[in-house]
């Protein structure tokens, strides 16, 4: 008898699909929350970088290119 990590052979195709969609839904929810936080953080950091560049009167290109 061979034990597999995910015993998909025993499951009907519909159950596998439901299982997968459920996982996808959980991931989508997580991604929504995560991206909100990260995008806000990126926006704040870019604004800060633009302000710093303006204060130092340096060319904008140097602050827009990711270091």
Secondary structure, DSSP 4 states (H G I P E B T S, - for coil): ----SS-TTTS-HHHHHHHHHHHHHHHHHHHHHHHHHHHHHHHHHHHHHHHHHHHHT--HHHHHS--
